[in-house]
Amino acid sequence: MNAVATSHGLSRIVLVVGVDMSDVSEHLLAQTRDLIRPMAEAEVHVVHVVRPEPLPQRLVRPRNEGDVGARYQVEYAKWALERLSEALSQHPGTRVIVHTPVGGAAEQLTRIAAQVNADVLIVEAHDPDTRVTSMFHRSILSRIARTAPCTVVTIRKPHSVEEAPPSVTDPLSRRWSSASP
C-alpha cells in the first residue's frame, strides 16, 4: 500500500478514478474530492478509457489514417476530464493526472492502478436500464475487482424520490412483495 500513515491518520494517498463521462461522473469526482480533503498530499489519476473503433469502420479507412475516431475521442476526453477535474486540483497538495487510454475498461484501469501503485481504484456504479446492460456492467466491475492490485470502491449516484424505480414507489408491488414469504 502506498498511503503514508502518521499519528493523525493518512497524509498521502494515490487514487485512480475511472469515469465514463455519464451523469454519475461529476458525483464520483465530488465524492473523491471529499475523500482526499483530510489528506496532506493526494495524487489522483482520473481515467476515461476510450473504446477502439469497431473493425468494420477501421476496414473502410485507408491504412495510413489509423484509428481516427478513437483519436478524436481521446482528445475530447482529455478536454472533458480536465474540466471535470478542476475542483480536485484546487485542493492544496493534490496533483491530478489525466489518462485517456484506448482499449478495454477493466484492463486499462487495472493496468494504470498497478503502474502508479494506487492505494484505491474508484469506479462508477450505474443502475442499468436493461438486463443485458446490467450483466455487461457487472462483468466489467467483477473483472476490475478480481484483477485490481488495490482496493476497489464503487460509488453510485444516490436516487432522488422521483428517480426511484417503479417497483419501489408502486403500491401494488409493495403489497405483493410484503405478501411473499
C-alpha positions in Angstrom: 0.0 0.0 0.0 1.3 3.4 -1.0 -0.6 5.5 1.6 1.7 7.1 4.3 0.4 6.9 7.8 1.1 9.5 10.6 -0.2 9.8 14.1 -3.1 11.8 12.8 -4.0 9.4 10.1 -3.1 9.1 6.4 -1.1 12.0 5.0 -0.6 10.8 1.4 -2.8 8.7 -0.9 -2.7 7.6 -4.6 -6.1 7.2 -6.2 -7.2 6.0 -9.7 -10.6 7.3 -10.6 -12.4 5.7 -13.6 -15.1 7.9 -15.2 -17.2 7.2 -18.2 -18.5 10.8 -18.7 -22.0 9.9 -17.7 -24.2 11.8 -15.2 -22.5 9.9 -12.4 -19.0 11.2 -13.2 -19.5 14.6 -11.5 -20.9 12.9 -8.4 -18.0 10.5 -8.4 -15.4 13.3 -8.6 -17.2 15.2 -5.8 -17.0 12.1 -3.6 -13.3 11.8 -4.5 -12.7 15.4 -3.5 -14.4 14.7 -0.1 -12.2 11.6 0.3 -8.9 13.4 -0.2 -9.9 16.5 1.8 -8.2 15.4 5.0 -5.1 14.3 3.2 -1.9 16.4 3.2 -1.0 15.0 -0.2 -3.1 13.2 -2.9 -2.2 12.0 -6.3 -5.4 11.5 -8.3 -5.3 9.8 -11.7 -8.5 10.5 -13.5 -9.1 7.9 -16.3 -11.5 7.7 -19.1 -11.0 4.6 -21.3 -11.8 5.1 -25.0 -13.1 2.1 -26.9 -11.2 1.4 -30.1 -13.2 1.8 -33.3 -15.1 -1.3 -34.4 -13.4 -3.4 -37.0 -15.8 -2.6 -39.9 -15.1 1.1 -39.5 -11.3 0.5 -39.5 -11.5 -1.7 -42.6 -13.1 1.0 -44.8 -10.5 3.7 -43.9 -7.2 4.0 -45.7 -4.4 2.2 -43.8 -2.4 5.4 -43.1 -5.3 7.1 -41.3 -5.3 4.7 -38.3 -8.0 4.9 -35.7 -9.2 8.4 -36.4 -12.4 8.0 -34.4 -10.5 6.9 -31.3 -8.0 9.8 -31.7 -10.9 12.3 -31.7 -12.5 10.6 -28.7 -9.1 10.7 -26.8 -8.7 14.5 -27.5 -12.3 15.2 -26.4 -11.9 13.0 -23.3 -8.8 14.9 -22.3 -10.6 18.2 -22.5 -13.7 16.9 -20.6 -11.6 15.3 -17.9 -9.6 18.4 -17.3 -12.9 20.4 -17.0 -14.4 17.8 -14.6 -11.2 17.6 -12.5 -10.8 21.3 -11.9 -12.3 21.1 -8.4 -9.9 18.3 -7.5 -6.8 20.3 -8.4 -7.9 23.3 -6.3 -7.3 21.3 -3.1 -3.8 22.1 -1.8 -1.4 19.3 -2.0 -3.3 17.5 -4.8 -1.8 16.5 -8.1 -4.3 15.5 -10.8 -3.1 13.4 -13.8 -5.5 12.7 -16.7 -5.3 9.4 -18.6 -7.2 8.6 -21.8 -6.0 5.1 -22.9 -7.7 3.2 -25.8 -8.8 -0.4 -25.0 -10.9 -2.4 -22.6 -12.1 -0.5 -19.5 -11.2 -3.2 -16.9 -7.8 -4.0 -18.4 -6.8 -0.3 -18.7 -8.0 0.8 -15.3 -6.2 -2.1 -13.5 -3.1 -1.5 -15.6 -2.9 2.2 -14.6 -3.6 1.3 -11.0 -0.7 -1.1 -11.0 1.6 1.3 -12.9 1.1 4.2 -10.4 1.0 1.9 -7.3 -2.5 3.0 -6.4 -4.0 2.7 -2.9 -7.6 2.8 -4.2 -9.3 2.3 -7.5 -12.6 4.2 -7.6 -15.2 3.4 -10.3 -18.7 4.5 -11.1 -21.6 2.1 -10.4 -24.8 2.6 -12.5 -28.3 1.5 -12.2 -28.7 -0.1 -15.7 -31.9 0.2 -17.7 -31.9 -3.3 -19.1 -30.9 -6.7 -18.0 -28.3 -7.0 -20.8 -26.6 -3.7 -19.7 -26.7 -5.0 -16.1 -24.9 -8.2 -17.0 -22.3 -6.3 -19.1 -21.6 -3.7 -16.5 -21.4 -6.3 -13.7 -18.9 -8.3 -15.7 -16.6 -5.2 -16.1 -16.9 -4.4 -12.3 -16.2 -8.0 -11.4 -13.1 -8.1 -13.7 -11.8 -4.9 -12.1 -12.4 -6.3 -8.6 -10.7 -9.6 -9.5 -7.6 -8.1 -11.2 -7.0 -4.8 -9.4 -3.8 -4.5 -7.4 -5.5 -2.4 -4.8 -8.8 -1.8 -3.0 -11.7 -1.2 -5.4 -14.5 1.2 -4.4 -17.7 1.7 -6.4 -19.7 4.9 -6.0 -23.2 5.3 -7.2 -25.2 8.5 -7.6 -27.9 8.5 -4.9 -31.5 8.2 -6.1 -33.9 11.1 -5.5 -37.6 10.2 -4.8 -38.7 11.0 -8.4 -35.9 8.8 -9.9 -36.8 5.8 -7.8 -37.5 2.6 -9.7 -41.2 1.9 -10.3 -41.1 -1.2 -8.1 -40.2 0.9 -5.1 -42.8 3.6 -5.5 -45.6 1.4 -6.9 -48.1 0.5 -4.1 -49.1 -2.8 -5.8 -45.5 -4.1 -5.9 -45.1 -3.3 -2.2 -48.3 -5.2 -1.4 -47.1 -8.2 -3.5 -43.6 -8.2 -2.1 -44.8 -8.0 1.5 -47.2 -10.9 0.9 -44.4 -13.2 -0.3 -42.5 -15.3 2.3 
